[in-house]
Structure formats: structure tokens, C-alpha cells
Amino acid sequence: MVQKTHKSASDRQQRDLSEPQRRCIATGQVLEKSSLLRFVVSPDGELVHDIRNKLPGRGIWITSRRMDLELARQKGLFARSAKQSVHVADNFVELVEAGLAKTSLDLLGLGRKGGQVTAGFAKVEASLKKGKTAVLLAARDGSADGRQKLKRLAGTIPLVELFNSDELSKALGRDNVVHVSIARGGLAEKFLIECSRLAGLRTLDDEGEGPGRSKND
């Protein structure tokens, strides 16, 4: 789950005017690039997820929702957009999810080294009380009691519940990580963007109720 505060209409309009937009090949919606996934076709005809949006070639853009990616694979939408034959691996959705998860968790690792990431209930609680936290993370397999207490302290601070304790522990190089906070700054903003992409692939159902989307959205 990724819970975020609601932006005002003027904030959204200003953001929409400033961010480049692309059309999703599955839904036809024109959306900000930051909310879409970019794919390119390699010289040998393989579909490649351009996770950093830097690979050469004509970009193919699509939302990160599992149902849209599966539809594009099944209906040959990648080939239609590329106007050529394209090989799409049967498990490409799982590969995309793994890549997005790794990118998000790698950012946590960088934040830990730079002193921007705090782990452990007591330290996260202290960070929240001091107003230093920009993003709160809770392992989705962690204790509900501790999670609810920190959520109450967090208020409108974005909450990410996309990862389990094992994933968080590996990313931060310590055992039994359940609660994490990220300090204000560019890293927190980048992390939320990556998590918003990953969220579409970690929903439990089509309505979005589950680890991939906020019930408040």
C-alpha cells in the first residue's frame, strides 16, 4: 500500500503542465511520464524494460498496472506500437516487478549510507515526533500494533507497505527490519515515484485494495 496526501486541483494542474506526457498503449490515456513504464525493442527484437528511461530507440509507454501489462502482451500491443515483430517473455510482468522492486530497495540502501534512512521502531518514532520524516515504511508482514501506532503519528506523511521484512532487511543490511523512515529530500521523492510504479504490480485485486494502492485513492 502507498498512502499519499491529496494534492489540490491547482497543484495537480501546475504539475500536469510542467511534466512531459505520453500515451499508454493499453488504456489510451495520456499521462505523466513519471507514472508510466517505458519499453524499447532491442536490435534482435526483444522487449526491454527501460527502467531508467535512458535507452536509445522509440519508447513504448504503458501504465504499471498488472492487468494492462498482461493485456498488452496477450493482444500484441507492443508489436503494434513498435510496428515490428517483438518477442515478449511469458514472465515479463514478473521481471518488470522484480526490477522495480530492486530499484526502490536500492534507493533505501543508498539512503542508509547517506544517513537519510532510519530503521527500528524507536528510531522511526523519534524521527516522526521531531518532524524529520518524509516517508514512512512498514513491512507488510509486520505487527499490526506497531504499524498502527506509527501511522497515527505519521498523520498525512506518505506510508509505503509494499515490501516484506525480508526485503527491507536485505536492502538495509540488518535483521528483522519492520519500520523505516526516510528524511526529507530528493531521495524521498525519487523513492515515492518508484514505489508508485511498483504499486500497480503488487495490488491484490482489480479494485486496488491491498498492498499496491491506498484505500484513500
C-alpha positions as CSV (number, residue, x, y, z in Angstrom):
1,M,0.0,0.0,0.0
2,V,1.2,3.5,-0.8
3,Q,-0.8,6.2,1.1
4,K,-0.4,9.8,0.0
5,T,-1.9,13.1,0.9
6,H,-4.2,14.6,-1.7
7,K,-2.9,17.4,-3.9
8,S,-5.1,20.4,-4.5
9,A,-6.5,20.9,-8.0
10,S,-4.2,23.8,-8.6
11,D,-1.2,21.8,-7.6
12,R,-2.2,18.9,-9.9
13,Q,-2.8,21.4,-12.8
14,Q,0.6,23.0,-12.3
15,R,2.3,19.6,-12.2
16,D,0.4,18.4,-15.3
17,L,1.6,21.5,-17.3
18,S,5.2,21.0,-16.3
19,E,5.7,17.2,-16.7
20,P,6.1,15.6,-20.1
21,Q,3.3,13.3,-21.0
22,R,2.9,10.1,-23.1
23,R,0.1,7.9,-24.2
24,C,-0.4,4.5,-22.6
25,I,-0.7,1.8,-25.3
26,A,-3.1,-0.3,-23.2
27,T,-5.6,2.3,-22.0
28,G,-5.1,5.2,-24.4
29,Q,-4.7,7.6,-21.5
30,V,-2.3,10.5,-21.8
31,L,-0.3,10.6,-18.5
32,E,2.8,12.0,-17.0
33,K,5.9,10.0,-17.9
34,S,6.7,9.6,-14.2
35,S,3.6,7.4,-13.8
36,L,4.3,5.2,-16.8
37,L,6.8,2.5,-17.7
38,R,9.0,2.8,-20.8
39,F,9.9,-0.1,-23.0
40,V,12.1,-0.3,-26.1
41,V,12.8,-3.0,-28.6
42,S,16.4,-4.3,-28.8
43,P,18.1,-4.8,-32.2
44,D,17.3,-8.5,-32.0
45,G,13.6,-7.9,-31.4
46,E,13.4,-8.4,-27.6
47,L,11.2,-6.2,-25.5
48,V,13.3,-4.4,-22.9
49,H,12.1,-2.5,-19.9
50,D,13.9,0.8,-19.9
51,I,13.7,1.3,-16.1
52,R,15.8,4.5,-16.1
53,N,14.2,5.9,-19.3
54,K,17.6,6.4,-20.9
55,L,17.9,3.6,-23.5
56,P,18.0,4.6,-27.2
57,G,15.1,3.9,-29.5
58,R,11.5,4.7,-29.8
59,G,9.8,4.4,-26.4
60,I,6.7,2.4,-25.8
61,W,4.8,3.7,-22.8
62,I,2.3,1.8,-20.6
63,T,0.9,2.0,-17.1
64,S,2.4,-0.2,-14.4
65,R,-0.9,-2.0,-13.7
66,R,-0.5,-5.8,-14.0
67,M,-3.8,-6.1,-15.9
68,D,-2.6,-3.6,-18.5
69,L,0.8,-5.2,-19.0
70,E,-0.8,-8.6,-19.4
71,L,-3.3,-7.2,-21.9
72,A,-0.5,-5.6,-23.9
73,R,1.3,-8.9,-24.0
74,Q,-1.7,-11.0,-24.9
75,K,-3.0,-8.6,-27.6
76,G,0.3,-7.9,-29.2
77,L,0.2,-4.2,-28.4
78,F,3.9,-3.9,-28.0
79,A,4.5,-5.2,-31.6
80,R,1.7,-2.9,-32.9
81,S,3.2,0.1,-31.3
82,A,6.7,-0.7,-32.5
83,K,5.4,-1.6,-35.9
84,Q,7.6,-4.8,-36.0
85,S,7.7,-8.2,-34.6
86,V,8.5,-8.2,-30.9
87,H,9.4,-11.1,-28.6
88,V,7.8,-10.7,-25.1
89,A,8.8,-13.2,-22.4
90,D,6.0,-15.1,-20.8
91,N,7.1,-14.0,-17.4
92,F,7.9,-10.4,-18.4
93,V,5.4,-8.9,-15.9
94,E,7.2,-10.7,-13.0
95,L,10.6,-9.5,-14.4
96,V,9.3,-5.9,-14.5
97,E,8.0,-6.2,-10.9
98,A,11.4,-7.6,-9.7
99,G,13.2,-4.7,-11.5
100,L,11.0,-2.0,-10.0
101,A,11.3,-3.6,-6.5
102,K,15.1,-3.7,-6.8
103,T,15.3,-0.1,-7.9
104,S,13.2,1.1,-4.9
105,L,15.1,-1.0,-2.4
106,D,18.5,0.1,-3.9
107,L,17.4,3.7,-3.1
108,L,16.8,2.6,0.5
109,G,20.3,1.2,0.6
110,L,21.8,4.5,-0.7
111,G,19.8,6.4,1.8
112,R,21.1,4.3,4.7
113,K,24.7,5.0,3.6
114,G,23.9,8.7,3.4
115,G,22.2,8.9,6.7
116,Q,18.8,9.7,5.2
117,V,17.1,6.4,6.2
118,T,16.3,5.3,9.8
119,A,15.2,1.8,10.8
120,G,13.8,0.4,14.0
121,F,10.6,1.2,15.8
122,A,12.1,3.6,18.5
123,K,14.3,5.5,16.0
124,V,11.4,5.9,13.5
125,E,9.1,7.0,16.2
126,A,11.6,9.6,17.3
127,S,12.1,10.8,13.8
128,L,8.3,11.2,13.3
129,K,8.0,13.2,16.6
130,K,10.8,15.5,15.5
131,G,9.1,16.2,12.1
132,K,12.1,14.9,10.2
133,T,10.3,12.1,8.3
134,A,9.1,12.5,4.7
135,V,8.2,8.8,4.0
136,L,7.2,6.1,6.4
137,L,7.6,2.4,5.5
138,A,6.1,-0.6,7.3
139,A,6.8,-4.2,6.4
140,R,3.5,-5.7,5.2
141,D,4.2,-8.9,7.3
142,G,5.0,-6.9,10.5
143,S,3.0,-6.5,13.6
144,A,-0.3,-4.6,13.2
145,D,0.0,-2.9,16.6
146,G,3.3,-1.2,15.9
147,R,2.2,-0.2,12.4
148,Q,-1.0,1.4,13.6
149,K,0.9,3.4,16.3
150,L,3.3,4.8,13.8
151,K,0.6,5.5,11.3
152,R,-1.2,7.7,13.8
153,L,2.0,9.6,14.5
154,A,2.6,10.0,10.7
155,G,-0.6,11.7,10.0
156,T,-0.5,12.7,6.3
157,I,3.0,11.5,5.7
158,P,3.1,9.0,2.8
159,L,3.0,5.4,4.0
160,V,4.5,2.6,1.9
161,E,3.6,-1.0,2.7
162,L,4.8,-2.7,-0.5
163,F,7.7,-4.7,1.0
164,N,8.1,-7.5,3.5
165,S,10.5,-7.6,6.3
166,D,13.0,-9.8,4.4
167,E,13.2,-7.3,1.5
168,L,13.7,-4.4,3.8
169,S,16.3,-6.3,5.9
170,K,18.4,-7.2,2.8
171,A,18.2,-3.6,1.5
172,L,19.4,-2.1,4.7
173,G,21.9,-4.9,5.7
174,R,20.4,-5.7,9.1
175,D,18.0,-8.3,10.5
176,N,14.3,-8.1,11.2
177,V,13.6,-4.6,9.7
178,V,9.9,-3.8,10.0
179,H,9.7,0.0,10.4
180,V,11.7,2.5,8.3
181,S,11.6,6.3,7.8
182,I,13.2,8.4,5.0
183,A,14.2,12.0,5.7
184,R,13.0,14.9,3.7
185,G,14.9,15.5,0.4
186,G,15.3,14.3,-3.2
187,L,15.8,10.7,-2.3
188,A,12.4,10.5,-0.6
189,E,10.8,12.0,-3.7
190,K,12.6,9.5,-6.0
191,F,11.6,6.6,-3.8
192,L,7.9,7.6,-3.9
193,I,8.0,7.8,-7.7
194,E,9.5,4.3,-7.9
195,C,7.0,2.9,-5.4
196,S,4.1,4.4,-7.3
197,R,5.2,2.3,-10.3
198,L,5.7,-0.8,-8.2
199,A,2.3,-0.4,-6.5
200,G,0.4,-1.2,-9.7
201,L,2.1,-4.7,-9.8
202,R,1.5,-5.5,-6.1
203,T,-2.2,-5.0,-5.8
204,L,-4.3,-7.9,-4.6
205,D,-7.3,-7.2,-6.9
206,D,-8.5,-5.0,-9.7
207,E,-10.0,-2.5,-7.3
208,G,-6.6,-1.8,-5.8
209,E,-7.4,-2.9,-2.3
210,G,-4.2,-4.5,-1.0
211,P,-0.5,-3.7,-0.9
212,G,-0.4,-1.8,-4.1
213,R,-2.8,1.1,-3.6
214,S,-4.2,3.3,-0.9
215,K,-7.8,2.8,0.2
216,N,-7.9,6.6,0.2
217,D,-7.1,7.0,-3.5
